[in-house]
Amino acid sequence: MGIVIERKWRCESCDAIHDTEDSATDCCPPTVHEVFLCPKCGSACDDEEGAIDCCDTDRDDIVSTDDG
């Protein structure tokens, strides 16, 4: 089974990670940031490359980026 990089949203004010952009906006309006979770440790990264490189995930194992 391949690895999926999950897309989430982080509140600018409290740094909480949310499953949906609306949920993050409701928590800390008006600014939220899209983040991508490392598939191995779960750390929030600013982009897909950061999520892949965080724990040296094998790029051949990546099947897609989750559309949240």
C-alpha positions as CSV (number, residue, x, y, z in Angstrom):
1,M,0.0,0.0,0.0
2,G,1.3,3.4,-0.9
3,I,1.8,6.4,1.3
4,V,-0.5,9.4,1.1
5,I,0.7,12.9,2.2
6,E,-2.2,14.4,4.2
7,R,-3.2,18.1,3.6
8,K,-4.4,19.9,6.7
9,W,-4.8,23.6,7.8
10,R,-2.9,25.3,10.6
11,C,-4.3,28.4,12.5
12,E,-2.0,31.3,12.5
13,S,-2.8,32.4,16.0
14,C,-2.9,29.1,18.0
15,D,-1.0,26.7,15.7
16,A,-3.7,24.1,15.9
17,I,-4.0,21.7,13.0
18,H,-7.4,21.2,11.5
19,D,-8.8,18.7,8.9
20,T,-10.6,21.4,6.9
21,E,-9.9,25.0,6.0
22,D,-13.4,26.1,7.3
23,S,-12.6,24.5,10.7
24,A,-9.3,26.3,11.0
25,T,-10.9,29.6,9.9
26,D,-13.7,29.2,12.5
27,C,-11.0,28.6,15.2
28,C,-8.7,31.5,14.4
29,P,-10.1,33.9,11.7
30,P,-9.0,35.3,9.4
31,T,-5.7,33.6,8.5
32,V,-5.0,29.9,8.2
33,H,-2.2,28.1,6.4
34,E,-2.2,24.9,4.4
35,V,0.3,22.4,5.7
36,F,1.2,18.8,4.8
37,L,1.8,16.1,7.4
38,C,4.9,13.9,7.3
39,P,3.6,10.4,6.8
40,K,6.0,9.0,9.3
41,C,6.1,11.3,12.3
42,G,3.0,13.5,11.6
43,S,4.9,16.9,11.8
44,A,3.2,19.7,9.9
45,C,5.4,20.9,7.0
46,D,4.9,24.0,4.8
47,D,4.9,22.0,1.5
48,E,4.7,18.5,0.1
49,E,8.5,18.3,-0.3
50,G,9.0,19.2,3.3
51,A,6.6,16.4,4.4
52,I,8.4,13.9,2.2
53,D,11.9,15.0,3.3
54,C,11.1,15.3,7.0
55,C,11.8,11.6,7.8
56,D,13.3,10.6,4.5
57,T,10.2,9.0,3.0
58,D,10.9,7.0,-0.1
59,R,9.4,9.0,-3.0
60,D,8.5,5.7,-4.8
61,D,6.1,4.9,-1.9
62,I,4.1,8.2,-2.3
63,V,0.8,7.5,-4.2
64,S,-0.8,10.9,-3.9
65,T,-1.5,13.9,-1.8
66,D,-4.7,13.7,0.2
67,D,-7.1,16.4,-1.0
68,G,-8.3,16.9,2.6
